[in-house]
Amino acid sequence: MSSQIGLVPIILISTGVAFDLVGALGLIRLPDVYNRLQAATKCVTLGTFLVLIGVLVHSGWNAMGIKALLAAIFVLWTSPTGSHALARGAHIAGVRLWEGTVVDKYKEDTGR
């Protein structure tokens, strides 16, 4: 059995790690909870998905590959849902937007 990793899994995993890094930087650098949730949801969801798909491509259709695929589907399904719930809860609780925010569509739509 060869321990050599192919080019496609390396590209997928490296790209995923890069997206995860950008998402982590967004959590540190962005000004308010809503912008931070945006960075965390988009970058980290895509990054984690790519890492898990890279694991699937590398390992194939064995137990580890199927677990990676199931985890990737779970991440794609739950991360945006959880992020939406957190953002909505923060808005309802009165967490203020960054002073540079131009539009508050949720406030316009709900009248809150």
Secondary structure, 3 states (H helix, E strand, C coil): CCCCCCHHHHHHHHHHHHHHHHHHHHHHHCCCHHHHHHHHHHHHHHHHHHHHHHHHHHHCCCHHHHHHHHHHHHHHHHHHHHHHHHHHHHHHHCCCCCCCCCCCHHHHHHCC
